[in-house]
Amino acid sequence: FSTPHVPTFPGIETFDGRVLHAHDFRNAREFTGKNCLLIGASYSAEDIGLQLYKFGAKSVTMSWRTQPMGFAWPDTMKEVPLLTKVSSKTCYFKDGHQEDFDAIILCTGYRHNFPFMAPDIRLEATNTYNLPNLYRNIQWYGTRAGTKDTDGNLFYIGMTDQFYTYTMFMMQGLWAVHVIKGILSVPS
C-alpha cells in the first residue's frame, strides 16, 4: 500500500487551507493551534488525531462514512458524519451542520497498485474480503474461466482488508510456500 486513496468532495479545490493525505503527514507540530478535519474513521484517523491532540491542535474532528470509531475522545476531539461539501474554509456534513477548518487530512486508506505487472494478471481490487480471481484470496486463478493465466504461480499476499494483518499475512505466506513446495494441493 503506497498509493493513497483520495476521494473527492464537491468544492474541496476551493478549500482555503492545507489538504493532504495521511501518506504525506509528517509532523503534528505543523497543526498546532489549528482546527483540523480528518476524513476517515480507522487506524490512520485515530493515530493522526491523537498526535494532533498531543501537539496542541485547537480541535480535531473526524468525519466518518459508515460508522464512528466510538471512543471516549478528549474534549477537543469529536466524530461527525461524512463531509458532503467544502466552500473556502467551511465544511458541510451529512447531518446538516457546518464548521470552519484550517486543514483537511484524508485518512482514507490506500489502493492496491501494481503498475509493473502485465494488465491481464494485475489484481484490480479495493480493500475487500473476497478478492476476484484469487483462490483462497491468495493464488491467482486468472481472468478467463477455467484457466490459470500464470499456471498457479502467482500469489497475492496481504491483499484482503485489514484484520489481524500480520498474523494473516504470515499464514498466507506459509500457505503459499506449502503450495509451491507441493505440500498442499489446490484445485486445477
Buried (B, 14 or more C-beta within 10 A) or exposed (E): BEEBBBEEBEBBEEBEBBBBBBBEBEEBEBBEEBBBBBBBBBBBBBEBBBBBBEBEBBBBBBBBEEEBBEEEBEEBBBBBBBBBBBBEBBBBBEEEEEBEBBBBBBBBBBBBBEEEEEEEBBBEBEBEEEBEBBBBBBBBBBBEEEEBBBEBEBBBBBBBEEEEEEEBBEEBBEBBEEBEEEEEEBEE
